């Protein structure tokens, strides 16, 4: 009789935490408030889940993104009602545009208190229906266990993305009553792509200048893609989100395409006659002017989304599922030496930045950083701006899930919290946060999170005293009309205020010793590097 009584008085908040534990959640990034204290009370009773208190809710989302993109698991966020939730919107949009699987547990005001003006009441459903894969509102007639199980499946299958669950306070605190209906099933059926493979092989066998384009959607298929393109010596380019899926140091890799891509990659893209795209979204940053993109090129897209009716062939598929089948088919293609020699010639035309000058150029810093840290195979997390694009160009990535950046939204302030999440997902791997002086100040309060949890991320600040990417555009299009020169604080002193290690670099001779000191330091370390203010991407 007592056991029956215990079951009847279990709250929805307890079932929520128990279900998260059964789903394999080990980390939650959040910020408490009255609406979700029942959940926090239950979290305090479990040893399976660690809660990381961030210092701003936007940082909670970005930290969960870093965790998800490093681990391949679903990132989990817990925030309270009102501003606690509204502060997450930028991060939710960022996760949606970059297809990052998250579940956001959002506290909400009681359903019994909705009339008139209510403290911290916001319309969570309306605010997120355009930037989340799905949004749930927990009601008295729904089952929190079922909703959570569905949310995790939806977030991490197909085109991945964030799922939001609005949790009214009174329902969380009330007695749980099981109302489970049919649980959504993960559709694991693999289609037969034989017909599409035959069409692709026909196009490839008739191609003289084929090129492979790798996007972020190909991350899980890196082994299959690498094997095929290496065997048939097909050159490779990538989007920003596809960097590292094919090894940067492989001689077949040309570089990143797009507005901020390399000269060699964009030139070769214009000269190919067949572009085979794996998991690329063909965003405007990659295609520049879409109407002029590879006019004389036949395009094959393998993607979960259909991109354009103008493509020669669209194969709607998960890239890994497709490649598993493709590898078992005979491929009628022999590498074209004339095309490969043309590519070598184009690559040799690219002249790297002249680093003979005494001032530090970001390109030199990043190439040096890459050389020093390659042996660690680190996870590199960037913010947004010139340093981001120069990292894509000058840092060598040879594995997937090692380059983490805000691609589709370009959210400044992403880097530091995402680096925290990356470390929590993979604590044995060196994590670098390459950031700019502007981006760093967007979420530098997360240094407190680093200090509290002893997060040994190494923060490399490319300090040029400007919002560099904006300055570059104002210089080019608005006759040097600047509003982006920054009077920065002393980042070394800020680090000291948080009781963290920091060092400043002002010339080349100091660079390598400073990087080595930061890496050797056991905890969080900041390297504030004074770089050329007028370098361009």
Buried (B, 14 or more C-beta within 10 A) or exposed (E): EEEEEEEEEBBBBBBBBBBBBEBEBBBBBBBBBBBBBBBBBBBEEBEEBBBBBBBBBBBBBBBBBBBBBBBBBBBBBBBBBBBBBBBBBBBBBBBBBBBBBBBBBBBBBBBEEEEEEEEBBBEBBEBBEEBBBBBBBBEEEBBBBBBBBBBBBBBBBBBBBBBBBBBBBBBBBBEBEEEEEEEBEEEEEEEEBEEBBEBBBEBBEEBEBBBBBBBBBBBBBBEBBBEBBBEBBBBBBBBBBBBBBBBBEEEBBBBBBBBBBBBBBBBBBBBBBBBBBBBBBBBEBBBBEEEEBBEEBBBBBBBBBEBEEEBBBBBBBBBBBBBBBBBEEEBEBEBBEEBBEBBEEBBEEEEEBEBEEEBBBBBBBBBBBBEBBBEEEBBBBBBBBBBBBBBBBBBBBBEBBBBBBBBBBBBBBBBBBBBBBBBBBBEEBBBBBBBBBBBBBBBBBBBBBBBEBEBBBBBBBBBBBBBBBBBBEBBEEEEEEEEBEBEBEEBBEBBEEBEBBBBBBBEBEBBBEBBEEBBEBEBBBBBBBBBBEEBBB
